[in-house]
Amino acid sequence: MLIFILMVHMLTCIWVIAAQFNDPEKNPESWMDPFNNLSVLELYITSVYYTVTTVTTVGYGDINGANPLERSVSICIMIIGVISFSFATGSLSSIL
């Protein structure tokens, strides 16, 4: 559980950093645009929500990457989520 929480925190930070690296002249949109008036804590919680729904493969689709960098980060988060759950499922099945 601790490893999962640490992984979610790191991916959340990467997700926020990807939005910060957005060049408004090149890519005018970012996933963070609707959330500009949130406090830092509320933005972090929103980012954790996105990361958990993506890693757990639920993916409601209410928060999306709006430019190529954010989409690339989303792809990496999805791959990490699939690998993590595959590893967890494999470990559990070998134990049983």
C-alpha positions as CSV (number, residue, x, y, z in Angstrom):
1,M,0.0,0.0,0.0
2,L,2.9,2.4,0.8
3,I,4.5,1.7,-2.6
4,F,1.2,2.5,-4.3
5,I,0.8,5.7,-2.4
6,L,4.3,6.7,-3.2
7,M,3.8,5.8,-6.9
8,V,0.6,7.9,-7.1
9,H,2.3,10.9,-5.4
10,M,5.2,10.8,-7.9
11,L,3.0,10.4,-10.9
12,T,0.8,13.2,-9.6
13,C,3.8,15.5,-9.3
14,I,4.8,14.6,-12.9
15,W,1.3,15.3,-14.1
16,V,1.3,18.8,-12.5
17,I,4.8,19.5,-13.8
18,A,3.8,18.6,-17.4
19,A,1.1,21.3,-17.2
20,Q,3.6,23.8,-15.9
21,F,5.9,23.1,-18.9
22,N,3.2,24.0,-21.3
23,D,4.1,26.8,-23.7
24,P,0.9,28.9,-24.1
25,E,2.1,30.2,-27.5
26,K,2.7,26.7,-28.9
27,N,-0.1,24.9,-27.1
28,P,-2.8,27.3,-25.8
29,E,-4.7,24.5,-23.9
30,S,-3.8,22.6,-20.8
31,W,-5.7,20.2,-18.5
32,M,-5.1,22.8,-15.7
33,D,-7.1,25.6,-17.5
34,P,-10.5,24.9,-15.8
35,F,-8.7,24.6,-12.4
36,N,-6.8,27.9,-12.4
37,N,-8.7,29.3,-9.4
38,L,-8.0,26.3,-7.1
39,S,-5.6,26.4,-4.1
40,V,-2.5,24.3,-4.2
41,L,-4.1,21.6,-2.0
42,E,-7.2,21.5,-4.2
43,L,-5.0,21.2,-7.3
44,Y,-3.0,18.4,-5.7
45,I,-6.2,16.5,-4.8
46,T,-7.5,17.0,-8.4
47,S,-4.3,15.7,-9.7
48,V,-4.3,12.7,-7.3
49,Y,-7.9,12.0,-8.5
50,Y,-6.7,11.9,-12.1
51,T,-3.7,9.7,-11.3
52,V,-5.7,7.2,-9.3
53,T,-8.4,6.9,-11.9
54,T,-5.8,6.5,-14.6
55,V,-3.6,4.0,-12.8
56,T,-6.6,1.9,-11.7
57,T,-7.8,1.9,-15.3
58,V,-11.2,3.4,-14.4
59,G,-10.5,6.6,-16.4
60,Y,-13.7,8.6,-16.2
61,G,-12.4,11.0,-18.8
62,D,-13.3,14.2,-17.0
63,I,-9.7,15.3,-16.8
64,N,-7.7,14.8,-20.0
65,G,-4.3,15.8,-21.4
66,A,-4.9,18.8,-23.7
67,N,-1.6,19.0,-25.5
68,P,1.0,16.5,-26.8
69,L,3.2,16.6,-23.6
70,E,0.3,16.0,-21.3
71,R,-1.0,13.1,-23.6
72,S,2.5,11.6,-23.5
73,V,2.6,11.7,-19.7
74,S,-0.9,10.2,-19.7
75,I,0.3,7.3,-21.8
76,C,3.2,6.7,-19.4
77,I,0.9,6.8,-16.4
78,M,-1.4,4.2,-18.2
79,I,1.5,1.9,-18.9
80,I,2.8,2.1,-15.3
81,G,-0.7,1.3,-14.1
82,V,-1.1,-1.7,-16.3
83,I,2.3,-3.0,-15.3
84,S,1.6,-2.4,-11.6
85,F,-1.7,-4.3,-11.7
86,S,-0.3,-7.1,-13.8
87,F,2.5,-7.5,-11.4
88,A,0.1,-7.5,-8.4
89,T,-2.2,-9.9,-10.0
90,G,0.6,-12.3,-11.0
91,S,2.1,-12.1,-7.5
92,L,-1.3,-12.9,-5.9
93,S,-2.0,-15.8,-8.3
94,S,1.4,-17.3,-7.6
95,I,0.7,-17.0,-3.8
96,L,-2.6,-18.8,-4.2
